[in-house]
Amino acid sequence: MLVGRARQGDATLTPETAIRTTWLAWWVSWLAAAAWSDRAVKRPPTRHQIVYRLLAVPGAVLLFGMYRHDLQVERILWRTPIALAWAMVAVVLAGLLFTWWARVHLGRLWSGSITRKADHHVVDTGPYRIVRHPIYTGIIIASLATAGMRGTALAWLGAGVMTTGWVIKARLEEAFLRDQLGTKAYGEYARRVPMLVPHPGRKRSM
């Protein structure tokens, strides 16, 4: 039995329930805000975006344990202490709040897929001064914290699959933006700001 999983009939809030609720609230609010975006004027061929989308579903299934639980298959790596489990809940919340900071800062330039908007330009302020893809960074942080709390091999595999998908999407998006916004403009930004992992020692413009 995984840490924090409530006994049958026990209504006490557990870290696993809290994490699932946090992710669900984020997902519902994210979808609800989808209309807050300008119309795309250019997008790469759909076939270029299939891979990362195909990785999202199995990754989420494994990460959240949305399958029949079999201890022989699931392989529990550790049982997370309750205090650490709640700390992971806080990390998940922080990661998802980071994605919302990025989305609000990006405004109507945001899109759920790789696109170019009519007035698209390089955004290098707010969270985009820290990493070039703060939304993906926030989701990856939340995914790793979720896997850490659950402590199973399949949860870590799911986090790995999802992270791979976000890295693929980030690289596709960057290639598209370099083509659309100009190699010089986006290349200069890429030299100043890391892609997904913050680098405290890297010099950033004010």
C-alpha positions in Angstrom: 0.0 0.0 0.0 1.4 3.4 -0.9 2.1 6.1 1.6 -0.8 8.3 2.4 -3.4 6.1 0.9 -6.5 6.1 3.1 -8.0 3.0 4.6 -11.3 1.9 3.2 -14.0 4.2 4.5 -11.5 6.8 5.9 -12.3 10.3 4.7 -9.1 11.8 6.0 -7.2 13.8 3.3 -4.0 12.1 2.3 -1.0 13.4 0.3 -1.9 11.3 -2.7 -5.5 12.6 -2.7 -4.2 16.2 -2.3 -1.8 15.8 -5.2 -4.5 14.3 -7.4 -6.9 17.1 -6.5 -4.3 19.7 -7.2 -3.5 18.3 -10.6 -7.2 18.0 -11.4 -7.9 21.6 -10.4 -4.9 22.8 -12.5 -6.1 20.8 -15.5 -9.7 22.0 -15.3 -8.6 25.7 -14.9 -6.1 25.3 -17.7 -8.7 24.0 -20.1 -11.2 26.7 -19.0 -8.7 29.4 -19.9 -8.1 28.0 -23.4 -10.2 30.7 -25.0 -7.8 33.3 -23.6 -5.5 33.1 -26.6 -5.2 34.9 -30.0 -5.8 33.1 -33.2 -2.9 31.3 -34.7 -1.6 32.4 -38.1 1.0 29.7 -38.6 1.6 26.2 -37.2 3.9 23.3 -38.1 2.4 20.2 -39.8 0.4 18.1 -37.4 2.6 15.1 -37.9 5.4 16.9 -36.3 3.4 17.2 -33.0 2.2 13.7 -32.8 5.1 12.2 -30.8 4.9 14.4 -27.7 1.1 14.1 -27.6 1.3 10.3 -27.8 3.7 10.3 -24.8 1.4 12.4 -22.6 -1.4 9.9 -22.1 0.6 6.8 -21.1 2.9 9.0 -19.0 -0.1 10.3 -17.0 -1.6 6.8 -16.7 1.6 5.5 -15.1 2.3 8.6 -13.1 -1.1 8.7 -11.4 -1.5 5.0 -11.1 -4.6 4.9 -13.3 -4.4 1.1 -13.8 -5.1 -2.1 -11.9 -2.7 -2.3 -9.0 -0.5 -5.4 -8.9 2.3 -5.2 -6.4 4.4 -7.6 -8.5 4.2 -5.2 -11.5 4.0 -1.9 -9.6 7.2 -2.4 -7.6 7.2 -0.1 -4.7 10.6 1.5 -4.4 10.1 3.2 -1.1 7.4 4.2 1.3 7.5 8.0 1.6 7.3 9.3 5.2 4.2 11.4 5.8 6.0 14.7 6.4 8.0 14.2 3.2 4.9 13.2 1.3 3.2 16.5 2.3 6.4 18.4 1.3 6.0 16.8 -2.2 2.4 18.1 -2.3 3.8 21.6 -1.7 6.3 21.1 -4.5 3.6 20.0 -6.9 1.6 23.1 -6.0 4.6 25.3 -6.5 5.4 23.7 -9.9 1.8 24.2 -11.2 1.6 27.7 -9.9 4.8 28.4 -11.8 3.1 27.3 -15.0 0.2 29.7 -14.3 2.6 32.6 -13.7 4.1 31.8 -17.1 0.8 31.5 -18.8 -0.6 34.8 -17.3 2.7 36.5 -18.2 2.5 35.2 -21.8 -1.1 36.4 -22.1 -2.8 35.9 -25.4 0.4 34.6 -27.1 -0.1 31.3 -25.2 -1.2 28.3 -27.2 -1.7 24.6 -26.3 0.1 23.6 -29.4 3.0 24.9 -31.4 1.8 28.0 -33.2 2.7 31.6 -34.2 0.3 34.4 -33.4 -0.1 37.6 -35.5 2.0 39.7 -33.2 4.3 36.9 -31.9 7.6 38.0 -30.5 10.3 36.8 -28.1 9.1 37.1 -24.5 12.1 37.3 -22.2 10.6 38.8 -19.0 9.0 37.3 -15.9 9.5 33.5 -15.7 10.8 33.6 -19.2 14.0 35.3 -17.8 14.5 32.1 -15.8 13.9 29.4 -18.4 12.7 29.5 -22.0 9.9 27.1 -21.4 8.6 27.8 -17.8 5.3 26.0 -18.4 7.1 22.7 -19.2 9.5 23.3 -16.4 6.7 23.7 -13.9 4.9 20.5 -15.2 8.1 18.5 -15.0 8.8 19.6 -11.4 5.2 18.7 -10.4 5.5 15.3 -12.2 8.8 14.5 -10.5 7.4 15.5 -7.1 4.3 13.3 -7.7 6.5 10.3 -8.6 8.6 11.0 -5.5 5.6 10.9 -3.3 4.1 7.8 -4.8 7.5 6.0 -4.7 6.8 3.3 -7.4 8.8 2.3 -10.4 5.8 2.9 -12.7 5.2 6.4 -11.3 8.9 7.3 -12.1 8.5 5.7 -15.5 5.5 7.8 -16.1 7.3 11.0 -15.0 10.1 10.1 -17.4 7.8 9.5 -20.3 6.1 12.8 -19.7 9.3 14.7 -19.3 10.6 13.2 -22.6 7.4 14.4 -24.3 8.0 18.0 -23.0 11.6 18.0 -24.1 10.6 16.9 -27.6 7.9 19.6 -27.7 10.3 22.3 -26.5 12.8 21.4 -29.2 10.2 21.4 -31.9 8.8 24.7 -30.6 12.2 26.2 -30.7 13.0 25.1 -34.2 9.6 26.5 -35.3 10.2 29.9 -33.5 13.7 30.3 -34.8 12.2 29.9 -38.3 9.3 32.2 -37.7 10.9 34.9 -35.5 14.4 34.9 -36.9 17.4 32.9 -35.9 19.2 36.0 -34.6 16.4 37.1 -32.3 15.6 33.7 -30.8 19.2 32.5 -30.9 20.3 35.5 -28.8 17.6 34.7 -26.3 18.6 31.1 -26.2 22.2 32.0 -25.4 21.1 34.0 -22.4 18.4 31.8 -20.9 18.5 28.0 -20.3 15.8 25.9 -21.9 14.2 24.0 -19.0 16.6 23.9 -16.0 17.4 27.2 -14.3 21.1 28.0 -14.2 21.9 30.5 -11.4 25.3 31.2 -12.8 24.1 32.2 -16.2 24.0 35.9 -16.8 20.6 37.2 -17.8 19.6 40.6 -19.1 17.6 42.9 -16.9 
